[in-house]
Amino acid sequence: MAKPKLGSGGRFRALVASGKSPALAAFIGRKKHGKVKMAALAAAGRRRAARRAGGSGY
C-alpha cells in the first residue's frame, strides 16, 4: 500500500488516528527529515489551511 504524499497531512492523520500523539508524529518527522524540512512542511500546511479557511491565517 502506498503512503500518502509527504506534506499532504495524510501520514500525520493516519498516525494520530492510530492512537499516537501529535507530538510523537512531530518527533518522528524531525528525526527522519530534519528540522529545516519539517519547518518547510509546517509552513506549507499553515498556508494551505489559511487558503481553506479563506482568511489570512494569522
PQR file with spaces between the fields and no chain letter, atoms N, CA, C, O and H, PARSE charges and radii, in Angstrom:
ATOM       1  N    MET     1       0.852   -1.187    0.000 -0.4000 1.5000
ATOM       2  CA   MET     1       0.000    0.000    0.000 -0.0000 2.0000
ATOM       3  C    MET     1       0.888    1.237    0.000  0.5500 1.7000
ATOM       4  O    MET     1       1.828    1.333    0.788 -0.5500 1.4000
ATOM       5  N    ALA     2       0.590    2.174   -0.878 -0.4000 1.5000
ATOM       6  CA   ALA     2       1.399    3.384   -0.997 -0.0000 2.0000
ATOM       7  C    ALA     2       1.052    4.366    0.126  0.5500 1.7000
ATOM       8  O    ALA     2      -0.102    4.486    0.536 -0.5500 1.4000
ATOM       9  H    ALA     2      -0.174    2.096   -1.518  0.4000 1.0000
ATOM      10  N    LYS     3       2.065    5.051    0.600 -0.4000 1.5000
ATOM      11  CA   LYS     3       1.861    6.071    1.629 -0.0000 2.0000
ATOM      12  C    LYS     3       1.368    7.358    0.966  0.5500 1.7000
ATOM      13  O    LYS     3       1.665    7.605   -0.202 -0.5500 1.4000
ATOM      14  H    LYS     3       3.003    4.953    0.267  0.4000 1.0000
ATOM      15  N    PRO     4       0.621    8.173    1.702 -0.5600 1.5000
ATOM      16  CA   PRO     4       0.233    9.482    1.163  0.2800 2.0000
ATOM      17  C    PRO     4       1.469   10.335    0.881  0.5500 1.7000
ATOM      18  O    PRO     4       2.520   10.142    1.492 -0.5500 1.4000
ATOM      19  N    LYS     5       1.335   11.263   -0.036 -0.4000 1.5000
ATOM      20  CA   LYS     5       2.435   12.144   -0.401 -0.0000 2.0000
ATOM      21  C    LYS     5       2.898   12.956    0.808  0.5500 1.7000
ATOM      22  O    LYS     5       2.080   13.443    1.589 -0.5500 1.4000
ATOM      23  H    LYS     5       0.481   11.420   -0.532  0.4000 1.0000
ATOM      24  N    LEU     6       4.210   13.095    0.952 -0.4000 1.5000
ATOM      25  CA   LEU     6       4.772   13.863    2.052 -0.0000 2.0000
ATOM      26  C    LEU     6       4.296   15.312    1.959  0.5500 1.7000
ATOM      27  O    LEU     6       4.390   15.940    0.905 -0.5500 1.4000
ATOM      28  H    LEU     6       4.874   12.700    0.318  0.4000 1.0000
ATOM      29  N    GLY     7       3.793   15.825    3.059 -0.4000 1.5000
ATOM      30  CA   GLY     7       3.304   17.200    3.095 -0.0000 2.0000
ATOM      31  C    GLY     7       1.804   17.307    2.925  0.5500 1.7000
ATOM      32  O    GLY     7       1.235   18.385    3.096 -0.5500 1.4000
ATOM      33  H    GLY     7       3.717   15.315    3.915  0.4000 1.0000
ATOM      34  N    SER     8       1.150   16.191    2.588 -0.4000 1.5000
ATOM      35  CA   SER     8      -0.297   16.237    2.395 -0.0000 2.0000
ATOM      36  C    SER     8      -1.049   16.191    3.715  0.5500 1.7000
ATOM      37  O    SER     8      -2.217   16.575    3.785 -0.5500 1.4000
ATOM      38  H    SER     8       1.612   15.315    2.449  0.4000 1.0000
ATOM      39  N    GLY     9      -0.373   15.718    4.768 -0.4000 1.5000
ATOM      40  CA   GLY     9      -1.006   15.585    6.073 -0.0000 2.0000
ATOM      41  C    GLY     9      -1.607   14.216    6.296  0.5500 1.7000
ATOM      42  O    GLY     9      -2.037   13.905    7.407 -0.5500 1.4000
ATOM      43  H    GLY     9       0.575   15.407    4.711  0.4000 1.0000
ATOM      44  N    GLY    10      -1.645   13.397    5.270 -0.4000 1.5000
ATOM      45  CA   GLY    10      -2.233   12.072    5.380 -0.0000 2.0000
ATOM      46  C    GLY    10      -1.463   11.149    6.308  0.5500 1.7000
ATOM      47  O    GLY    10      -2.058   10.381    7.064 -0.5500 1.4000
ATOM      48  H    GLY    10      -1.296   13.650    4.368  0.4000 1.0000
ATOM      49  N    ARG    11      -0.149   11.222    6.251 -0.4000 1.5000
ATOM      50  CA   ARG    11       0.673   10.384    7.127 -0.0000 2.0000
ATOM      51  C    ARG    11       0.471   10.779    8.588  0.5500 1.7000
ATOM      52  O    ARG    11       0.362    9.918    9.461 -0.5500 1.4000
ATOM      53  H    ARG    11       0.335   11.845    5.637  0.4000 1.0000
ATOM      54  N    PHE    12       0.422   12.082    8.847 -0.4000 1.5000
ATOM      55  CA   PHE    12       0.202   12.589   10.201 -0.0000 2.0000
ATOM      56  C    PHE    12      -1.153   12.147   10.722  0.5500 1.7000
ATOM      57  O    PHE    12      -1.259   11.644   11.840 -0.5500 1.4000
ATOM      58  H    PHE    12       0.511   12.782    8.138  0.4000 1.0000
ATOM      59  N    ARG    13      -2.195   12.334    9.910 -0.4000 1.5000
ATOM      60  CA   ARG    13      -3.546   11.959   10.327 -0.0000 2.0000
ATOM      61  C    ARG    13      -3.645   10.463   10.605  0.5500 1.7000
ATOM      62  O    ARG    13      -4.313   10.055   11.555 -0.5500 1.4000
ATOM      63  H    ARG    13      -2.109   12.742    9.001  0.4000 1.0000
ATOM      64  N    ALA    14      -2.986    9.637    9.784 -0.4000 1.5000
ATOM      65  CA   ALA    14      -3.023    8.185    9.987 -0.0000 2.0000
ATOM      66  C    ALA    14      -2.359    7.807   11.308  0.5500 1.7000
ATOM      67  O    ALA    14      -2.859    6.942   12.028 -0.5500 1.4000
ATOM      68  H    ALA    14      -2.443    9.968    9.012  0.4000 1.0000
ATOM      69  N    LEU    15      -1.240    8.446   11.629 -0.4000 1.5000
ATOM      70  CA   LEU    15      -0.542    8.130   12.870 -0.0000 2.0000
ATOM      71  C    LEU    15      -1.366    8.555   14.085  0.5500 1.7000
ATOM      72  O    LEU    15      -1.474    7.808   15.057 -0.5500 1.4000
ATOM      73  H    LEU    15      -0.834    9.148   11.044  0.4000 1.0000
ATOM      74  N    VAL    16      -1.941    9.744   14.028 -0.4000 1.5000
ATOM      75  CA   VAL    16      -2.755   10.239   15.142 -0.0000 2.0000
ATOM      76  C    VAL    16      -4.024    9.400   15.282  0.5500 1.7000
ATOM      77  O    VAL    16      -4.469    9.128   16.397 -0.5500 1.4000
ATOM      78  H    VAL    16      -1.854   10.350   13.237  0.4000 1.0000
ATOM      79  N    ALA    17      -4.607    8.988   14.152 -0.4000 1.5000
ATOM      80  CA   ALA    17      -5.822    8.172   14.199 -0.0000 2.0000
ATOM      81  C    ALA    17      -5.558    6.798   14.815  0.5500 1.7000
ATOM      82  O    ALA    17      -6.464    6.166   15.358 -0.5500 1.4000
ATOM      83  H    ALA    17      -4.246    9.209   13.246  0.4000 1.0000
ATOM      84  N    SER    18      -4.304    6.343   14.723 -0.4000 1.5000
ATOM      85  CA   SER    18      -3.980    5.036   15.306 -0.0000 2.0000
ATOM      86  C    SER    18      -3.753    5.123   16.814  0.5500 1.7000
ATOM      87  O    SER    18      -3.416    4.126   17.454 -0.5500 1.4000
ATOM      88  H    SER    18      -3.568    6.856   14.282  0.4000 1.0000
ATOM      89  N    GLY    19      -3.938    6.312   17.376 -0.4000 1.5000
ATOM      90  CA   GLY    19      -3.843    6.466   18.822 -0.0000 2.0000
ATOM      91  C    GLY    19      -2.548    7.086   19.309  0.5500 1.7000
ATOM      92  O    GLY    19      -2.363    7.262   20.514 -0.5500 1.4000
ATOM      93  H    GLY    19      -4.211    7.121   16.856  0.4000 1.0000
ATOM      94  N    LYS    20      -1.655    7.419   18.402 -0.4000 1.5000
ATOM      95  CA   LYS    20      -0.390    8.037   18.795 -0.0000 2.0000
ATOM      96  C    LYS    20      -0.598    9.547   18.975  0.5500 1.7000
ATOM      97  O    LYS    20      -1.550   10.118   18.443 -0.5500 1.4000
ATOM      98  H    LYS    20      -1.805    7.276   17.424  0.4000 1.0000
ATOM      99  N    SER    21       0.291   10.174   19.718 -0.4000 1.5000
ATOM     100  CA   SER    21       0.137   11.610   19.982 -0.0000 2.0000
ATOM     101  C    SER    21       0.719   12.433   18.827  0.5500 1.7000
ATOM     102  O    SER    21       1.638   11.976   18.147 -0.5500 1.4000
ATOM     103  H    SER    21       1.065    9.711   20.150  0.4000 1.0000
ATOM     104  N    PRO    22       0.189   13.646   18.601 -0.5600 1.5000
ATOM     105  CA   PRO    22       0.759   14.531   17.589  0.2800 2.0000
ATOM     106  C    PRO    22       2.231   14.867   17.873  0.5500 1.7000
ATOM     107  O    PRO    22       3.011   15.080   16.945 -0.5500 1.4000
ATOM     108  N    ALA    23       2.602   14.912   19.148 -0.4000 1.5000
ATOM     109  CA   ALA    23       3.998   15.201   19.492 -0.0000 2.0000
ATOM     110  C    ALA    23       4.916   14.073   19.014  0.5500 1.7000
ATOM     111  O    ALA    23       6.039   14.328   18.576 -0.5500 1.4000
ATOM     112  H    ALA    23       1.968   14.739   19.902  0.4000 1.0000
ATOM     113  N    LEU    24       4.446   12.845   19.096 -0.4000 1.5000
ATOM     114  CA   LEU    24       5.236   11.714   18.612 -0.0000 2.0000
ATOM     115  C    LEU    24       5.400   11.800   17.099  0.5500 1.7000
ATOM     116  O    LEU    24       6.479   11.533   16.572 -0.5500 1.4000
ATOM     117  H    LEU    24       3.534   12.637   19.451  0.4000 1.0000
ATOM     118  N    ALA    25       4.342   12.169   16.410 -0.4000 1.5000
ATOM     119  CA   ALA    25       4.416   12.314   14.958 -0.0000 2.0000
ATOM     120  C    ALA    25       5.437   13.392   14.572  0.5500 1.7000
ATOM     121  O    ALA    25       6.207   13.218   13.628 -0.5500 1.4000
ATOM     122  H    ALA    25       3.465   12.386   16.838  0.4000 1.0000
ATOM     123  N    ALA    26       5.432   14.488   15.300 -0.4000 1.5000
ATOM     124  CA   ALA    26       6.390   15.564   15.029 -0.0000 2.0000
ATOM     125  C    ALA    26       7.815   15.110   15.320  0.5500 1.7000
ATOM     126  O    ALA    26       8.731   15.429   14.563 -0.5500 1.4000
ATOM     127  H    ALA    26       4.807   14.629   16.067  0.4000 1.0000
ATOM     128  N    PHE    27       8.010   14.376   16.399 -0.4000 1.5000
ATOM     129  CA   PHE    27       9.332   13.867   16.756 -0.0000 2.0000
ATOM     130  C    PHE    27       9.867   12.943   15.665  0.5500 1.7000
ATOM     131  O    PHE    27      11.023   13.055   15.258 -0.5500 1.4000
ATOM     132  H    PHE    27       7.266   14.116   17.015  0.4000 1.0000
ATOM     133  N    ILE    28       9.021   12.037   15.198 -0.4000 1.5000
ATOM     134  CA   ILE    28       9.439   11.106   14.148 -0.0000 2.0000
ATOM     135  C    ILE    28       9.788   11.865   12.871  0.5500 1.7000
ATOM     136  O    ILE    28      10.784   11.558   12.216 -0.5500 1.4000
ATOM     137  H    ILE    28       8.082   11.946   15.529  0.4000 1.0000
ATOM     138  N    GLY    29       8.978   12.847   12.521 -0.4000 1.5000
ATOM     139  CA   GLY    29       9.240   13.632   11.315 -0.0000 2.0000
ATOM     140  C    GLY    29      10.547   14.398   11.394  0.5500 1.7000
ATOM     141  O    GLY    29      11.312   14.427   10.430 -0.5500 1.4000
ATOM     142  H    GLY    29       8.170   13.097   13.054  0.4000 1.0000
ATOM     143  N    ARG    30      10.808   15.022   12.543 -0.4000 1.5000
ATOM     144  CA   ARG    30      12.069   15.766   12.699 -0.0000 2.0000
ATOM     145  C    ARG    30      13.258   14.830   12.638  0.5500 1.7000
ATOM     146  O    ARG    30      14.294   15.170   12.067 -0.5500 1.4000
ATOM     147  H    ARG    30      10.186   14.999   13.326  0.4000 1.0000
ATOM     148  N    LYS    31      13.113   13.649   13.226 -0.4000 1.5000
ATOM     149  CA   LYS    31      14.196   12.670   13.225 -0.0000 2.0000
ATOM     150  C    LYS    31      14.483   12.183   11.805  0.5500 1.7000
ATOM     151  O    LYS    31      15.640   12.005   11.425 -0.5500 1.4000
ATOM     152  H    LYS    31      12.271   13.373   13.690  0.4000 1.0000
ATOM     153  N    LYS    32      13.434   11.972   11.032 -0.4000 1.5000
ATOM     154  CA   LYS    32      13.577   11.408    9.687 -0.0000 2.0000
ATOM     155  C    LYS    32      13.974   12.451    8.651  0.5500 1.7000
ATOM     156  O    LYS    32      14.809   12.183    7.786 -0.5500 1.4000
ATOM     157  H    LYS    32      12.494   12.117   11.340  0.4000 1.0000
ATOM     158  N    HIS    33      13.374   13.653    8.733 -0.4000 1.5000
ATOM     159  CA   HIS    33      13.542   14.652    7.677 -0.0000 2.0000
ATOM     160  C    HIS    33      14.375   15.857    8.082  0.5500 1.7000
ATOM     161  O    HIS    33      14.803   16.619    7.214 -0.5500 1.4000
ATOM     162  H    HIS    33      12.696   13.871    9.435  0.4000 1.0000
ATOM     163  N    GLY    34      14.617   16.052    9.364 -0.4000 1.5000
ATOM     164  CA   GLY    34      15.398   17.196    9.819 -0.0000 2.0000
ATOM     165  C    GLY    34      14.511   18.394   10.101  0.5500 1.7000
ATOM     166  O    GLY    34      13.382   18.488    9.620 -0.5500 1.4000
ATOM     167  H    GLY    34      14.270   15.434   10.068  0.4000 1.0000
ATOM     168  N    LYS    35      15.057   19.314   10.902 -0.4000 1.5000
ATOM     169  CA   LYS    35      14.225   20.436   11.336 -0.0000 2.0000
ATOM     170  C    LYS    35      13.925   21.419   10.215  0.5500 1.7000
ATOM     171  O    LYS    35      12.862   22.040   10.223 -0.5500 1.4000
ATOM     172  H    LYS    35      15.974   19.238   11.293  0.4000 1.0000
ATOM     173  N    VAL    36      14.827   21.582    9.248 -0.4000 1.5000
ATOM     174  CA   VAL    36      14.592   22.528    8.150 -0.0000 2.0000
ATOM     175  C    VAL    36      13.456   22.037    7.259  0.5500 1.7000
ATOM     176  O    VAL    36      12.562   22.806    6.907 -0.5500 1.4000
ATOM     177  H    VAL    36      15.690   21.077    9.241  0.4000 1.0000
ATOM     178  N    LYS    37      13.491   20.759    6.897 -0.4000 1.5000
ATOM     179  CA   LYS    37      12.439   20.182    6.048 -0.0000 2.0000
ATOM     180  C    LYS    37      11.091   20.200    6.768  0.5500 1.7000
ATOM     181  O    LYS    37      10.063   20.503    6.162 -0.5500 1.4000
ATOM     182  H    LYS    37      14.218   20.134    7.183  0.4000 1.0000
ATOM     183  N    MET    38      11.099   19.874    8.066 -0.4000 1.5000
ATOM     184  CA   MET    38       9.849   19.877    8.818 -0.0000 2.0000
ATOM     185  C    MET    38       9.285   21.288    8.938  0.5500 1.7000
ATOM     186  O    MET    38       8.070   21.476    8.890 -0.5500 1.4000
ATOM     187  H    MET    38      11.934   19.629    8.559  0.4000 1.0000
ATOM     188  N    ALA    39      10.156   22.279    9.092 -0.4000 1.5000
ATOM     189  CA   ALA    39       9.692   23.669    9.164 -0.0000 2.0000
ATOM     190  C    ALA    39       9.051   24.080    7.841  0.5500 1.7000
ATOM     191  O    ALA    39       8.036   24.778    7.828 -0.5500 1.4000
ATOM     192  H    ALA    39      11.144   22.127    9.131  0.4000 1.0000
ATOM     193  N    ALA    40       9.641   23.649    6.733 -0.4000 1.5000
ATOM     194  CA   ALA    40       9.082   23.970    5.419 -0.0000 2.0000
ATOM     195  C    ALA    40       7.725   23.289    5.222  0.5500 1.7000
ATOM     196  O    ALA    40       6.800   23.899    4.687 -0.5500 1.4000
ATOM     197  H    ALA    40      10.465   23.083    6.743  0.4000 1.0000
ATOM     198  N    LEU    41       7.602   22.039    5.647 -0.4000 1.5000
ATOM     199  CA   LEU    41       6.330   21.332    5.534 -0.0000 2.0000
ATOM     200  C    LEU    41       5.259   21.982    6.410  0.5500 1.7000
ATOM     201  O    LEU    41       4.105   22.095    5.999 -0.5500 1.4000
ATOM     202  H    LEU    41       8.354   21.543    6.082  0.4000 1.0000
ATOM     203  N    ALA    42       5.640   22.407    7.614 -0.4000 1.5000
ATOM     204  CA   ALA    42       4.689   23.054    8.520 -0.0000 2.0000
ATOM     205  C    ALA    42       4.212   24.387    7.944  0.5500 1.7000
ATOM     206  O    ALA    42       3.028   24.715    8.030 -0.5500 1.4000
ATOM     207  H    ALA    42       6.578   22.314    7.948  0.4000 1.0000
ATOM     208  N    ALA    43       5.126   25.148    7.362 -0.4000 1.5000
ATOM     209  CA   ALA    43       4.753   26.434    6.769 -0.0000 2.0000
ATOM     210  C    ALA    43       3.795   26.219    5.599  0.5500 1.7000
ATOM     211  O    ALA    43       2.828   26.964    5.439 -0.5500 1.4000
ATOM     212  H    ALA    43       6.087   24.882    7.291  0.4000 1.0000
ATOM     213  N    ALA    44       4.061   25.209    4.792 -0.4000 1.5000
ATOM     214  CA   ALA    44       3.173   24.907    3.665 -0.0000 2.0000
ATOM     215  C    ALA    44       1.798   24.485    4.172  0.5500 1.7000
ATOM     216  O    ALA    44       0.782   24.858    3.585 -0.5500 1.4000
ATOM     217  H    ALA    44       4.846   24.603    4.922  0.4000 1.0000
ATOM     218  N    GLY    45       1.756   23.717    5.249 -0.4000 1.5000
ATOM     219  CA   GLY    45       0.484   23.302    5.828 -0.0000 2.0000
ATOM     220  C    GLY    45      -0.309   24.480    6.371  0.5500 1.7000
ATOM     221  O    GLY    45      -1.531   24.534    6.228 -0.5500 1.4000
ATOM     222  H    GLY    45       2.582   23.415    5.726  0.4000 1.0000
ATOM     223  N    ARG    46       0.392   25.426    6.996 -0.4000 1.5000
ATOM     224  CA   ARG    46      -0.299   26.623    7.500 -0.0000 2.0000
ATOM     225  C    ARG    46      -0.870   27.443    6.345  0.5500 1.7000
ATOM     226  O    ARG    46      -1.983   27.960    6.438 -0.5500 1.4000
ATOM     227  H    ARG    46       1.384   25.382    7.112  0.4000 1.0000
ATOM     228  N    ARG    47      -0.115   27.561    5.265 -0.4000 1.5000
ATOM     229  CA   ARG    47      -0.618   28.299    4.099 -0.0000 2.0000
ATOM     230  C    ARG    47      -1.844   27.602    3.508  0.5500 1.7000
ATOM     231  O    ARG    47      -2.827   28.252    3.152 -0.5500 1.4000
ATOM     232  H    ARG    47       0.790   27.142    5.189  0.4000 1.0000
ATOM     233  N    ARG    48      -1.775   26.280    3.409 -0.4000 1.5000
ATOM     234  CA   ARG    48      -2.893   25.508    2.855 -0.0000 2.0000
ATOM     235  C    ARG    48      -4.134   25.655    3.737  0.5500 1.7000
ATOM     236  O    ARG    48      -5.242   25.811    3.223 -0.5500 1.4000
ATOM     237  H    ARG    48      -0.977   25.752    3.699  0.4000 1.0000
ATOM     238  N    ALA    49      -3.958   25.607    5.049 -0.4000 1.5000
ATOM     239  CA   ALA    49      -5.080   25.757    5.974 -0.0000 2.0000
ATOM     240  C    ALA    49      -5.685   27.153    5.875  0.5500 1.7000
ATOM     241  O    ALA    49      -6.904   27.310    5.949 -0.5500 1.4000
ATOM     242  H    ALA    49      -3.059   25.480    5.466  0.4000 1.0000
ATOM     243  N    ALA    50      -4.841   28.162    5.710 -0.4000 1.5000
ATOM     244  CA   ALA    50      -5.338   29.540    5.600 -0.0000 2.0000
ATOM     245  C    ALA    50      -6.159   29.712    4.324  0.5500 1.7000
ATOM     246  O    ALA    50      -7.183   30.395    4.324 -0.5500 1.4000
ATOM     247  H    ALA    50      -3.851   28.035    5.650  0.4000 1.0000
ATOM     248  N    ARG    51      -5.707   29.093    3.248 -0.4000 1.5000
ATOM     249  CA   ARG    51      -6.469   29.185    1.995 -0.0000 2.0000
ATOM     250  C    ARG    51      -7.833   28.517    2.138  0.5500 1.7000
ATOM     251  O    ARG    51      -8.833   29.033    1.639 -0.5500 1.4000
ATOM     252  H    ARG    51      -4.876   28.537    3.248  0.4000 1.0000
ATOM     253  N    ARG    52      -7.880   27.377    2.813 -0.4000 1.5000
ATOM     254  CA   ARG    52      -9.148   26.669    3.012 -0.0000 2.0000
ATOM     255  C    ARG    52     -10.102   27.488    3.877  0.5500 1.7000
ATOM     256  O    ARG    52     -11.310   27.498    3.640 -0.5500 1.4000
ATOM     257  H    ARG    52      -7.068   26.957    3.219  0.4000 1.0000
ATOM     258  N    ALA    53      -9.557   28.173    4.880 -0.4000 1.5000
ATOM     259  CA   ALA    53     -10.372   28.961    5.792 -0.0000 2.0000
ATOM     260  C    ALA    53     -10.812   30.271    5.156  0.5500 1.7000
ATOM     261  O    ALA    53     -11.769   30.901    5.606 -0.5500 1.4000
ATOM     262  H    ALA    53      -8.576   28.165    5.074  0.4000 1.0000
ATOM     263  N    GLY    54     -10.104   30.675    4.103 -0.4000 1.5000
ATOM     264  CA   GLY    54     -10.487   31.903    3.417 -0.0000 2.0000
ATOM     265  C    GLY    54      -9.977   33.155    4.083  0.5500 1.7000
ATOM     266  O    GLY    54     -10.393   34.256    3.720 -0.5500 1.4000
ATOM     267  H    GLY    54      -9.327   30.163    3.738  0.4000 1.0000
ATOM     268  N    GLY    55      -9.085   33.020    5.050 -0.4000 1.5000
ATOM     269  CA   GLY    55      -8.544   34.180    5.743 -0.0000 2.0000
ATOM     270  C    GLY    55      -7.055   34.293    5.537  0.5500 1.7000
ATOM     271  O    GLY    55      -6.468   33.553    4.749 -0.5500 1.4000
ATOM     272  H    GLY    55      -8.747   32.126    5.345  0.4000 1.0000
ATOM     273  N    SER    56      -6.452   35.214    6.241 -0.4000 1.5000
ATOM     274  CA   SER    56      -5.009   35.395    6.123 -0.0000 2.0000
ATOM     275  C    SER    56      -4.253   34.319    6.895  0.5500 1.7000
ATOM     276  O    SER    56      -3.091   34.048    6.592 -0.5500 1.4000
ATOM     277  H    SER    56      -6.929   35.815    6.882  0.4000 1.0000
ATOM     278  N    GLY    57      -4.885   33.711    7.875 -0.4000 1.5000
ATOM     279  CA   GLY    57      -4.272   32.653    8.648 -0.0000 2.0000
ATOM     280  C    GLY    57      -3.522   33.146    9.872  0.5500 1.7000
ATOM     281  O    GLY    57      -3.000   32.341   10.643 -0.5500 1.4000
ATOM     282  H    GLY    57      -5.829   33.932    8.121  0.4000 1.0000
ATOM     283  N    TYR    58      -3.461   34.442   10.058 -0.4000 1.5000
ATOM     284  CA   TYR    58      -2.743   34.994   11.209 -0.0000 2.0000
ATOM     285  C    TYR    58      -3.519   36.101   11.852  0.5500 1.7000
ATOM     286  O    TYR    58      -3.065   36.681   12.838 -0.5500 1.4000
ATOM     287  H    TYR    58      -3.885   35.096    9.431  0.4000 1.0000
